[in-house]
Structures are given as structure tokens and as C-alpha cells.
Amino acid sequence: MTPANRLQTVEEYYFSKKREEILALEAKGIHIINMGIGNPDLPTHPNVIAELEQAAAETGSNYYQSYKGLPELRNAFQSWYLKTYAVDLNPHTEILPLMGSKEAIMHIHMAFCNPGEDILIPNPGYPTYASTAKLLQIGVKLYGIKEENDWQPDFEELENLVDEKTKILWMNYPHMPTGAIAQKESMQKLVTFARKHALLLVNDNPYSSILNTKPTSILSFCDRTDPIIELNSLSKSHNMAGWRVGIAVGNAEVINHVLTVKSNFDSGMFKPIQKAAIKAMELGKDWFDSINKEYENRRQKVWALLDELGCQYQEDSAGLFVWAKIPKSFQSGEEFSDHLLYHHGIFASPGSIFGSHGENYIRFSLCAPQKEIEQSMLRVIKQKLVS
């Protein structure tokens, strides 16, 4: 069988390929400390698991569900957004539960872009924005996110990139992979820019509750009549990555168009998962504080590791990652990443996989136990003593 031409526009996901490389090393008896992927290792709260088990035993739990999710789930998301972001949403028209927010990226592109039209995405940024667009024959224009601008958009560059074919502007704050927190001025400028050019503005916002004292939603900076939506999920904030629970929120008309696409791809979220998600959003501040305390301890140890490796980093960041500039003795983040993997048994993601502006950077995930991070430090120190 000859595959469709669209497969020539994308490659296998980097982490999928790298996983095979890591498995090959582990098959040789080498223990790899994986700090490359944002896959929360901390457990889901036991009350959430108990709710899943109880709901799974209820009559009708195995039925198809509404494409819009249970009314109780949408009400829970409404309460969560009000509590977390001080944004009051209409649970009937402005909230669409998703099987993780990743599926929404494809749905949004299908709902609003024709082949040959363009989207604007950050560089560096989440690779899925570009890969889903390419699969749909949508043009991709990269706007720079640079350290000298505190990882904020360059609006002069954006003005030069936008034209009549541009349909969507993607943003992602707290930013992945850099961890940069959006400045209020940037948020307002992005809203104004989208209005000026009649663009759909989408903020991808899954990291705002992690190591961030002031979670912010783009919906705080716009009218609900603006074509602006936000993606969010419980994957990172509630240690529920594999549960696949996300949302799109914002402009009702935009949400409805996304629903039209979504309803042709699935038959609703498993009811027990929906009920467990409701329980998750009822968890108290103490639990989230304990999660953030653990991530802060891990981050301190990663910073110490980076000091030992001779990397530079910024401490005013949020989210599950530490973004660092590689030592000058290495030509690229990929070279440095391979050095760590093959000399120290440590995997961290090269910044280049997120875009050309990440070429001289590397990203460490905080989704590794403190003992593993400590072991990484010992390996680096031992190698230095040997050499």
C-alpha cells in the first residue's frame, strides 16, 4: 500500500522515535534517567480513583455519552474556571469537554482553515500545532519567541507575517517549552492584534496551575464576543495525563463549530471518567500545594544539576519544565542531549525539536522522582572525576 501524500509532510513524533533508542540502551543494561517528557509521575488523587471505580459499576456507565459531556461535568469546569481564573463561563454554550486538549488542535484546524490558508504559531512551540496543520495542507508561519524579549511575542514580526490567508493565531502561556509567563501587556496586545486582523486567537493553557502563583486565562483580557478560545486540561494540573480530560472554552460560536467537527470523530467521553473528573476539580488547595511543593523541590535539584553541567537558566518560570541554554562547548541542543544520554544515561529534550529558536537550548522535565534527579547529579560528578 502507498501511503497518502500528507504523510510526507510530517515525521514520526520525536518522542516516539527517541523512546525506541532509549529502550535499546536499557536492553543493554543501561539505566536511563528520563527527564525528557512531561508525563506526570505523581499519582492521581485516591478520591478520584475511587469515584472512577464506583461510577464504573453503575448501570448505564457503558452507554454512549453526549458529545458535550455530562451537564455536571460542564458545571464543574465552570466552577473550576471561576475559582482558578476568576472567569465566569456559560456551561451550556462556552464549555466543550474534550478527550484531552490535543485532539482540539486538529479539530480547530479542521473547523476554521481550508487547504492553502495559514496559521501563526510560536517558535519555539508545541510541535503538534504545525504537524496537524501540515496534515491538512494548511500553511504554517512561525513567529519568534526569544530570550531577549523575555519569551514574549514580537508584534512587529507578527504584523509582517499576517495577511488575508491567515486564519488562526496560536499562543501558549505559560509557555512550553520555556516556562515563560505571559506579561499582561502581551496578553492584551495579542487580543488587540487578533481583533485587528480578524483572527481566531487560541491560548493553549495546560500549565497555569504548576509552579505559578497567579494562574491567568486569556479570557480575562477580552469580550466573550471576540473569536477567542482557550484550551485546558487536567493532565498536568491533576496528574491525569492518561485519563484524557480536557476542555475548550470561550466564544460560543467558535465552540459550536469545534463541536461540529468533534461529533464526527468520537462518541462521547466514558461516563466514569467524566464523574471522576468532577471529583478531581473538587480537590482542595492543600493537595495542589503539596504537588507544587514536590515540583519545587525537584526544580531546585534540576537547577543544581544544570549548574554542574554549566548551563544557564532563568528562575522566573512556570510549568513542568526547566529550559536552559547549553554550554558553549556544544554546537547544538541535540548534540548536548546525545552527550547526556550516551555519557551519563540522562535523557533531556533538545530545544531544536520545538523550533529553530530552541537550537541552543535543552529542556528538562520535572516528571522524575527526586532520587532520580539526585542520581543524575552523582553520575555527572563521577564522570568529571574520571575524566
MOWOLIN-V987855 format. One record per backbone hydrogen bond with DSSP energy under -1.0 kcal/mol. NH is the residue of the N-H (numbers start at 1). CO is the residue of the C=O. If there is no record, write none. Layout:
# MOWOLIN-V987855
NH:CO, NH:CO
This chain:
# MOWOLIN-V987855
7:4, 8:5, 9:6, 17:13, 18:14, 19:15, 21:17, 22:18, 23:19, 24:20, 25:21, 26:22, 27:23, 29:26, 30:25, 33:345, 35:347, 39:37, 48:45, 49:45, 50:46, 51:47, 52:48, 53:49, 54:50, 55:51, 56:52, 58:55, 61:58, 63:60, 65:267, 69:66, 74:70, 75:71, 76:72, 77:73, 78:74, 79:75, 80:76, 81:77, 82:78, 83:79, 84:80, 85:81, 87:81, 94:90, 96:248, 98:246, 100:98, 107:103, 108:104, 109:105, 110:106, 111:107, 112:108, 113:109, 116:137, 117:114, 118:165, 119:139, 120:168, 121:141, 123:143, 125:354, 129:126, 131:127, 132:128, 133:129, 134:130, 135:131, 137:134, 138:133, 139:117, 141:119, 143:121, 145:123, 149:146, 150:147, 151:146, 152:149, 158:154, 159:155, 160:156, 161:157, 162:158, 166:163, 167:118, 169:200, 170:120, 171:202, 175:180, 179:175, 187:183, 188:184, 189:185, 190:186, 191:187, 192:188, 193:189, 194:190, 195:191, 196:192, 197:193, 198:195, 199:194, 200:167, 201:227, 202:169, 203:229, 204:171, 205:231, 210:207, 220:217, 221:218, 226:223, 228:226, 229:201, 230:249, 231:203, 232:247, 234:245, 238:234, 240:235, 243:240, 246:98, 247:232, 248:96, 249:230, 250:94, 251:228, 255:251, 256:252, 257:253, 258:254, 259:255, 260:256, 261:257, 262:258, 263:259, 264:261, 265:262, 266:262, 274:270, 275:271, 276:272, 277:273, 278:274, 279:275, 280:276, 281:277, 282:279, 283:280, 288:284, 289:285, 290:286, 291:287, 292:288, 293:289, 294:290, 295:291, 296:292, 297:293, 298:294, 299:295, 300:296, 301:297, 302:298, 303:299, 304:300, 305:301, 306:302, 307:303, 308:304, 309:305, 311:306, 312:325, 317:315, 318:179, 319:210, 322:364, 324:362, 325:312, 326:360, 330:327, 333:359, 336:332, 337:333, 338:334, 339:335, 340:336, 341:337, 342:338, 343:339, 344:340, 346:340, 347:33, 349:363, 351:361, 353:350, 354:351, 355:352, 358:355, 359:356, 361:358, 362:324, 363:349, 364:322, 365:35, 366:320, 373:369, 374:370, 375:371, 376:372, 377:373, 378:374, 379:375, 380:376, 381:377, 382:378, 383:379, 384:380, 385:381, 386:382, 387:383
